[in-house]
Amino acid sequence: MKTYLENDQLNEKYPVQTFALQSQDGKATLTGQINYPQTPAGRYPLVMLVPGSGMHERHYLLGNSGTQADFVFTCLAQDLLDAGLAVLRFDGRGVKSHPRDKTLDNPEYLFNRDLAYRRLFIDAAVRQTVTPQSQCDDLYTLYQYAIDLPHIDRHNLILLGHSEGTINLSRLMARYTVTAKALILISPLFSSMKQLMEWQLIHRTVTWLNAIPRAGDRLTLEELKNGFGHSPLAFLQPINDLLPYKGYWDQADFDAMTAKLQASFEQQSAMVLGHDDQEPWPANAPFTHSSYAWWKQWYQSELPEIEHLAHCRCRILCYFGEMDTQVNVAAEVALFERVRHRFAHVDITRLPDVGHTLGIHGLLGPMSEPCADLLVQAAHNIVTS
């Protein structure tokens, strides 16, 4: 197994340059850092790492292993630095640290750690300024800053995004003039945001129940128990939530389940879309994740996200984990195949036995070592070609 440096140790080994930039809308200060390889060079190729949904900062804590490998971007940065590439990481608006900050180990936070994290490290007023447009604009501000640095090779830039980060990068490329040598997209969305929500909230459970091997038209309790551990469902909910108390699930049950979830989705959608864009989301919650404008797009946007890449001329490398619980990989790939003739610059790699963050978990990290090596090798090949 690889040995990864702690967050502070990384900055001791690899030269670091921190930054604090004014956002375009004047409502936030964008903070982060660039680390440079140890090997001296006039100008370095750069990889900018863009995280997915959530209140994340530069280290991108996205795992439950309890190890340093849970800090997905810090570990990926170390691998990229060892390969000779500089790495830019940044904090989300209003996010000052992560839930494993040592401050939270103080005795007074023993029984209210989550609340203390939000009070100490999340600026609710700034988080309320997060919108679909601000996310795109912030990436452009970071891009402009990076390409003007004296030690960065502006013609050797890779933009690497994960999950929602792939959406924001795609929109960046569509709305701004950005010169990148390549995009590397991990678990990207090609379909629309609304279709993704419909998949997650209506169709996902029934689709995966139907995919469990069975002998006949019904999925029996025994077949469910035998197949559940091999299904992505195991990452989402306990088996006791899906027990067929009459001894089996049949098509009528699946149809009824889908109808119930459809009605729930429509009710939830109406509730979400009834809020003003500027309101804090979630409403009446002890924390603020973003504005409602950010949340509403998941119920409104019907444009296939791949269309934002239609006029992007750089190489685009996409990686899907076959055990992904968030994205319907089969449907995303099928959509791509239908439009492949318009996207000759896009390549897809499907990776077995890994999930949304390319690790053994269906959603979370750590990223598996072979997958991290694959990404780093791809980045190295791009900047040296």
C-alpha positions in Angstrom: 0.0 0.0 0.0 1.1 3.6 -0.7 2.0 5.8 2.2 0.4 9.2 1.9 1.6 12.3 3.7 -0.6 14.1 6.2 -2.1 17.4 5.0 0.6 19.5 6.6 3.4 17.2 5.7 2.6 17.5 2.0 3.4 21.2 2.2 6.7 20.5 4.0 7.8 18.2 1.2 6.4 20.1 -1.8 6.8 23.8 -2.2 3.4 25.5 -1.6 1.9 28.8 -2.8 -1.3 29.9 -1.1 -3.8 32.3 -2.5 -6.8 34.4 -1.6 -8.7 35.8 -4.6 -11.7 38.1 -4.8 -14.7 36.4 -6.5 -16.3 38.0 -9.5 -19.4 38.9 -7.7 -17.5 40.3 -4.7 -19.3 38.1 -2.3 -16.5 35.7 -1.4 -12.8 35.2 -1.0 -11.5 32.2 -2.9 -8.8 30.5 -1.0 -6.5 27.5 -1.8 -3.0 26.5 -2.8 -0.7 25.3 -5.5 2.0 22.8 -4.7 5.0 22.4 -7.0 7.1 19.2 -7.6 10.4 19.0 -5.9 12.3 18.7 -9.1 13.3 22.2 -10.3 11.9 23.3 -13.6 11.3 26.6 -15.3 7.5 26.1 -15.8 5.4 23.2 -14.6 2.3 21.6 -16.1 -0.6 22.1 -13.8 -3.6 20.0 -12.8 -6.6 21.9 -11.2 -8.7 19.6 -9.0 -12.4 20.4 -8.9 -14.5 18.6 -6.2 -18.1 17.3 -6.3 -21.2 18.3 -4.3 -20.9 19.2 -0.7 -19.2 21.7 1.6 -15.6 20.7 0.7 -12.3 22.4 1.2 -9.0 21.8 -0.6 -8.2 18.4 0.9 -11.6 16.9 -0.2 -12.4 14.6 2.7 -14.6 11.9 1.1 -14.1 8.6 2.9 -14.8 6.6 6.0 -11.7 4.4 6.2 -10.3 6.6 9.0 -7.0 6.9 7.1 -5.2 9.7 5.3 -6.4 8.2 2.1 -9.9 9.6 2.8 -8.5 13.0 1.8 -9.0 12.2 -1.9 -7.5 15.3 -3.4 -4.5 15.6 -1.1 -3.5 12.0 -1.9 -4.1 12.5 -5.6 -2.1 15.7 -5.4 0.8 13.8 -3.9 0.7 11.2 -6.8 0.6 14.0 -9.4 3.4 15.9 -7.7 5.6 12.8 -7.7 4.9 12.6 -11.5 6.2 16.1 -12.0 2.9 18.1 -12.2 2.0 21.1 -10.1 -1.5 20.9 -8.5 -4.0 23.5 -7.6 -6.6 22.8 -4.9 -9.2 25.2 -3.5 -11.7 25.7 -0.8 -15.4 25.9 -1.5 -17.0 29.2 -0.8 -17.4 29.7 3.0 -15.6 26.5 3.9 -12.7 26.9 6.2 -11.7 23.4 7.2 -12.9 19.8 7.2 -14.7 17.6 9.8 -11.5 16.0 11.0 -9.8 19.3 12.0 -7.9 18.7 15.2 -9.7 21.6 16.8 -12.8 19.4 17.0 -10.9 16.9 19.2 -11.1 19.4 22.1 -13.2 17.9 25.0 -15.8 20.6 24.8 -16.8 19.3 21.3 -17.1 15.7 22.3 -20.9 15.5 22.1 -21.5 18.2 19.6 -18.8 17.7 17.0 -20.9 18.2 13.9 -22.5 21.4 15.3 -19.1 22.7 16.3 -17.8 22.0 12.8 -20.5 24.0 11.2 -20.2 26.9 13.6 -16.4 27.1 13.5 -15.7 26.3 9.9 -18.7 27.0 7.7 -19.7 30.6 6.9 -23.4 30.4 6.3 -23.7 33.9 4.8 -21.1 33.1 2.2 -22.5 29.6 1.5 -25.8 31.3 0.7 -24.1 33.0 -2.3 -23.3 29.6 -3.9 -25.3 29.4 -7.2 -24.8 27.5 -10.5 -23.3 30.7 -12.0 -21.0 31.4 -9.0 -19.5 27.9 -9.2 -18.6 28.4 -12.9 -17.4 32.0 -12.3 -15.2 30.9 -9.4 -13.5 28.3 -11.6 -12.7 30.9 -14.2 -11.2 33.2 -11.5 -9.0 30.3 -10.4 -8.0 29.5 -14.0 -7.1 33.1 -14.7 -5.0 33.3 -11.6 -3.1 30.0 -12.3 -2.2 30.6 -16.0 -0.6 34.0 -15.2 1.8 32.5 -12.6 5.4 32.6 -13.7 6.1 29.0 -12.8 3.0 27.5 -14.6 3.0 26.4 -18.2 -0.3 27.9 -19.3 -0.2 25.7 -22.4 0.0 22.5 -20.3 -3.1 22.6 -18.2 -5.4 19.8 -17.1 -8.7 20.3 -15.5 -9.7 17.3 -13.4 -13.2 17.1 -11.9 -15.2 14.6 -9.8 -19.0 14.2 -9.8 -20.6 17.6 -9.8 -17.2 19.0 -10.4 -17.5 17.6 -13.9 -20.7 19.5 -14.5 -19.1 22.8 -13.4 -16.0 22.2 -15.6 -18.2 21.4 -18.6 -20.1 24.7 -18.1 -16.8 26.5 -17.6 -15.7 25.3 -21.0 -19.0 26.3 -22.6 -19.2 29.8 -21.1 -15.7 31.0 -21.1 -12.6 31.0 -23.3 -10.4 28.4 -21.5 -7.3 26.9 -23.0 -6.8 23.4 -21.5 -4.8 20.5 -22.9 -7.3 18.1 -21.5 -10.2 17.5 -19.1 -10.2 14.4 -16.9 -13.8 13.7 -15.7 -14.4 11.2 -12.9 -18.0 9.9 -12.8 -19.3 12.6 -15.1 -23.0 13.3 -15.9 -23.9 13.3 -19.6 -27.7 13.3 -19.1 -29.6 16.2 -17.5 -29.5 17.1 -13.8 -33.3 16.4 -13.6 -32.8 13.0 -15.2 -30.1 12.2 -12.6 -32.5 13.1 -9.8 -35.3 11.0 -11.3 -32.8 8.1 -11.5 -31.8 8.5 -7.9 -35.2 9.1 -6.3 -37.5 7.1 -8.5 -35.9 4.4 -10.6 -32.6 3.3 -8.9 -33.9 1.0 -6.3 -36.3 -0.9 -8.6 -33.7 -1.1 -11.4 -31.2 -2.7 -9.0 -33.7 -5.0 -7.4 -34.6 -6.3 -10.9 -30.9 -6.8 -11.6 -30.4 -9.3 -8.8 -30.1 -12.8 -10.3 -33.4 -14.8 -10.0 -34.8 -18.0 -11.3 -38.3 -16.8 -12.4 -40.5 -13.8 -12.7 -40.4 -13.1 -9.0 -37.5 -12.0 -6.8 -37.7 -14.3 -3.7 -36.5 -13.5 -0.3 -33.8 -16.1 -0.6 -32.6 -14.6 -4.0 -32.6 -11.2 -2.4 -30.5 -12.3 0.5 -28.1 -14.1 -1.9 -27.7 -11.3 -4.3 -27.9 -8.2 -2.1 -24.3 -8.1 -1.1 -23.2 -8.1 -4.7 -25.6 -5.2 -5.6 -24.9 -1.5 -5.4 -28.0 -1.4 -3.2 -25.9 -2.6 -0.4 -24.1 0.8 -0.3 -27.4 2.7 -0.1 -29.7 1.1 2.4 -29.9 -2.0 4.7 -31.5 -5.1 3.4 -34.3 -4.9 6.0 -35.7 -1.9 4.2 -36.3 -4.1 1.1 -37.6 -7.3 2.6 -40.6 -8.8 0.7 -42.9 -9.8 3.6 -45.0 -11.9 1.4 -41.9 -13.9 0.4 -41.2 -12.3 -3.0 -41.2 -9.1 -5.1 -43.1 -9.4 -8.4 -43.7 -6.9 -11.2 -46.8 -5.5 -9.7 -44.8 -4.7 -6.5 -42.1 -3.0 -8.6 -44.7 -1.0 -10.5 -46.4 0.1 -7.2 -43.0 1.0 -5.8 -42.2 3.1 -8.8 -45.5 4.9 -8.7 -45.1 5.8 -5.1 -41.6 7.1 -5.6 -42.8 9.1 -8.7 -45.5 10.8 -6.6 -43.0 11.5 -3.9 -40.6 13.0 -6.4 -43.3 15.3 -7.9 -44.3 16.5 -4.5 -40.7 17.2 -3.5 -40.0 18.9 -6.8 -43.0 21.3 -6.4 -41.9 22.1 -2.9 -38.3 22.9 -4.0 -39.3 25.0 -7.0 -41.6 27.0 -4.8 -38.7 28.7 -3.1 -37.0 31.9 -4.2 -33.5 31.4 -5.7 -31.9 33.6 -3.1 -33.2 31.7 -0.1 -30.8 29.6 1.9 -30.9 25.9 1.3 -32.0 23.8 3.1 -34.8 25.8 4.5 -35.3 25.9 8.3 -32.1 23.9 8.8 -29.2 24.5 11.4 -26.8 25.0 8.5 -26.7 26.5 5.0 -25.3 24.5 2.1 -26.0 27.0 -0.7 -28.7 29.1 -2.2 -31.9 27.5 -3.4 -30.8 28.4 -6.9 -28.2 25.7 -6.6 -30.6 23.1 -5.3 -33.4 24.0 -7.8 -31.2 23.2 -10.8 -31.3 19.5 -10.0 -35.1 19.6 -10.5 -35.2 22.1 -13.4 -32.3 21.6 -15.8 -33.3 19.3 -18.7 -30.4 20.0 -20.9 -28.0 17.0 -21.3 -24.8 18.1 -19.6 -22.7 16.6 -22.4 -23.9 19.4 -24.7 -21.7 21.8 -22.8 -18.8 19.9 -24.2 -19.9 20.1 -27.8 -17.6 22.9 -28.7 -14.7 21.9 -26.4 -11.8 21.0 -28.6 -9.4 19.6 -26.1 -9.1 15.9 -25.2 -11.7 14.7 -22.6 -11.0 11.5 -20.7 -14.0 10.1 -18.7 -13.8 7.4 -16.1 -16.8 5.5 -14.7 -16.9 3.0 -11.9 -19.3 0.1 -12.6 -20.4 0.0 -9.0 -21.3 3.8 -8.9 -24.4 4.4 -6.8 -24.9 8.0 -7.9 -24.8 7.9 -11.7 -26.6 5.4 -13.9 -23.5 4.3 -15.7 -25.2 2.1 -18.2 -27.6 4.9 -19.2 -24.8 7.5 -19.3 -22.7 5.3 -21.6 -25.7 4.5 -23.8 -26.5 8.2 -24.2 -22.9 8.8 -25.2 -23.0 6.1 -27.8 -26.0 7.8 -29.4 -24.1 11.1 -29.8 -20.5 9.8 -30.1 -20.3 11.0 -33.7 -20.4 14.6 -32.4 -17.9 14.0 -29.6 -14.8 12.4 -31.2 -12.6 14.2 -28.7 -14.3 12.3 -25.8 -13.0 8.9 -24.5 -14.7 6.7 -22.0 -13.2 4.1 -19.6 -15.4 1.8 -17.5 -13.7 0.4 -14.5 -15.0 -2.8 -12.8 -15.6 -3.2 -9.1 -15.2 0.5 -8.1 -17.8 3.1 -7.3 -18.4 6.9 -7.7 -15.0 7.9 -6.3 -13.2 5.0 -8.0 -12.8 3.1 -4.8 -14.4 -0.1 -3.3 -17.3 2.0 -1.8 -20.2 2.7 -4.1 -20.1 6.4 -3.3 -17.1 7.4 -1.1 -13.4 7.2 -1.2 -10.6 6.3 -0.7 -9.8 6.0 -4.4 -8.2 2.6 -5.2 -4.5 2.7 -5.9 -4.8 1.2 -9.4 -7.4 3.9 -10.3 -5.3 6.7 -8.9 -2.3 5.3 -10.8 -4.4 5.2 -14.0 -5.4 8.9 -13.6 -1.8 10.0 -12.9 -0.4 8.1 -15.8 -3.1 9.6 -18.1 -2.2 13.1 -16.8 1.5 12.5 -17.3 1.0 11.2 -20.8 -1.1 14.3 -21.7 1.5 16.8 -20.5 4.4 15.0 -22.0 2.8 14.3 -25.4 
